[in-house]
């Protein structure tokens, strides 16, 4: 009797959206006050808010982006993908 169940290594998986954790984390650390990391993740409204806060506070609003960058980079790929790319959590 032949086994017709496909092997796990031979089963095509669904293409998953690219995980942007490292890219968003680095941009949050470097350009957090401009909200570039928000635009990378597709959060246009949050990115505009971050940009306005950064301009109005003369860059002091960049602390928010810096903290978010640290949070992004300390999450695992699966956690980040689930929280920020699938569930679209906009802040922290």
WOMOLIN-V943725 format. One record per residue. N is the residue number from 1. D_LAST is the distance of its C-alpha to the last C-alpha in Angstrom with 1 decimal. Layout:
{{N,D_LAST} {N,D_LAST}}
//
This chain:
{{1,54.6} {2,51.9} {3,48.2} {4,46.5} {5,43.0} {6,41.0} {7,39.7} {8,35.9} {9,36.2} {10,38.2} {11,36.1} {12,34.1} {13,30.5} {14,28.5} {15,27.0} {16,23.2} {17,21.0} {18,20.3} {19,17.2} {20,15.5} {21,13.4} {22,15.6} {23,16.3} {24,12.8} {25,12.0} {26,15.3} {27,15.0} {28,11.7} {29,13.6} {30,16.8} {31,16.1} {32,12.6} {33,14.4} {34,15.9} {35,12.9} {36,14.9} {37,12.1} {38,11.1} {39,14.8} {40,15.2} {41,13.0} {42,15.0} {43,12.7} {44,15.5} {45,14.8} {46,11.3} {47,13.1} {48,15.9} {49,14.1} {50,12.4} {51,16.0} {52,17.6} {53,15.6} {54,16.4} {55,20.0} {56,20.6} {57,19.4} {58,21.4} {59,18.5} {60,17.1} {61,13.9} {62,13.4} {63,12.1} {64,8.6} {65,9.2} {66,10.8} {67,8.1} {68,5.9} {69,9.4} {70,10.1} {71,7.4} {72,8.8} {73,12.2} {74,12.3} {75,11.7} {76,15.0} {77,16.0} {78,16.4} {79,13.1} {80,11.3} {81,13.9} {82,13.7} {83,10.0} {84,9.4} {85,13.1} {86,14.9} {87,12.8} {88,11.0} {89,7.6} {90,6.9} {91,3.8} {92,0.0}}
//
